[in-house]
């Protein structure tokens, strides 16, 4: 029984590391990328309205590709968090209070 509990605790630690990586991506990297994409969209909008370029369609296409890539990265992080939740569902407590509290945290 003790071996099973230790195994579940190690699984919980592994899940916690995955969640921390996702949190780091969300708080640091994706915020920076969001600011970059938002600035690019604002600049593109200004450029299209003020300068009225001939290649407007290609500019819009490039902007949409950038937005799509950013959207993909955000959804990827959401998917990783969902997987972590599913992994938490598979962790059995075997009546151990530490495992139960770690799952809830």
Buried (B, 14 or more C-beta within 10 A) or exposed (E): EEEEBEEBBEBBEEBBEBBEEBEEBBEEEBEEBEEEBEEBBEEBEEBBEEEEEEEEEEBEEEBEEBBEEBEEBBEEBEEBBEEBEEBBEEBBBEEBEEBEEBBEE
